[in-house]
């Protein structure tokens, strides 16, 4: 997933199951939380005006209906934590 060059002007929570998150030159102008599964992160030259939390999520993400997010593309991969 690529978020490079994006500006987040308000609080944000991102929950991502992806192999790589590229967020170069991203501007975080409010608090943010990034919840990740299977992911390496590149935050080169990013600007943080407020606290940013990055957390590994060991359990699958749940959808609004309570079911688990399909993670078939990551079968056999280990969550990092």
C-alpha positions as CSV (number, residue, x, y, z in Angstrom):
1,X,0.0,0.0,0.0
2,X,1.3,3.4,-0.9
3,X,0.4,6.6,1.1
4,X,3.4,8.6,0.1
5,X,2.8,12.3,-0.2
6,X,-0.5,12.2,1.6
7,X,-1.5,14.8,4.2
8,X,-3.7,13.6,7.1
9,X,-5.3,16.8,8.6
10,X,-7.4,15.0,11.2
11,X,-7.1,12.1,13.6
12,X,-6.9,8.7,11.7
13,X,-6.9,5.0,12.6
14,X,-5.6,2.7,9.8
15,X,-6.0,-1.1,10.1
16,X,-4.0,-2.8,7.3
17,X,-3.1,-6.3,6.4
18,X,-0.5,-5.8,3.7
19,X,3.1,-6.8,2.9
20,X,4.4,-3.2,2.7
21,X,3.3,0.2,3.7
22,X,5.1,3.1,2.0
23,X,4.3,6.4,3.6
24,X,7.3,8.6,2.5
25,X,7.0,12.4,2.8
26,X,3.6,11.9,4.4
27,X,2.4,14.7,6.8
28,X,0.5,13.6,9.9
29,X,-1.1,16.8,11.2
30,X,-3.1,15.1,13.9
31,X,-2.9,12.0,16.1
32,X,-2.8,8.7,14.3
33,X,-2.8,5.0,15.0
34,X,-1.7,2.4,12.5
35,X,-2.6,-1.3,13.2
36,X,-0.7,-3.7,11.0
37,X,-0.5,-7.4,10.1
38,X,2.3,-8.9,8.0
39,X,3.7,-5.4,7.2
40,X,7.0,-3.7,6.8
41,X,6.8,0.1,7.0
42,X,8.7,2.9,5.2
43,X,8.2,6.3,6.9
44,X,11.2,8.1,5.3
45,X,11.0,11.9,5.5
46,X,7.5,11.7,7.0
47,X,6.5,14.6,9.3
48,X,4.7,14.0,12.6
49,X,3.1,16.9,14.3
50,X,1.3,14.8,16.9
51,X,1.9,11.3,18.4
52,X,1.8,8.4,15.9
53,X,1.2,4.8,17.3
54,X,2.2,1.8,15.2
55,X,1.1,-1.5,16.6
56,X,1.3,-5.1,15.4
57,X,-2.1,-6.9,15.4
58,X,-1.8,-10.6,16.0
59,X,-5.4,-11.5,15.5
60,X,-7.3,-11.1,12.2
61,X,-9.1,-7.8,11.7
62,X,-12.9,-8.0,12.1
63,X,-15.4,-6.5,9.6
64,X,-18.5,-4.6,10.7
65,X,-20.6,-7.8,10.6
66,X,-18.2,-9.5,13.0
67,X,-16.6,-11.8,10.3
68,X,-12.8,-11.9,9.9
69,X,-11.1,-10.1,7.0
70,X,-10.0,-12.5,4.4
71,X,-6.3,-12.8,4.4
72,X,-5.8,-15.6,1.9
73,X,-2.9,-13.8,0.2
74,X,-1.0,-14.0,3.4
75,X,-1.6,-17.7,4.1
76,X,1.4,-19.2,5.8
77,X,2.9,-15.8,6.7
78,X,3.6,-15.0,10.3
79,X,2.2,-11.9,11.9
80,X,5.0,-9.6,13.2
81,X,4.7,-8.6,16.7
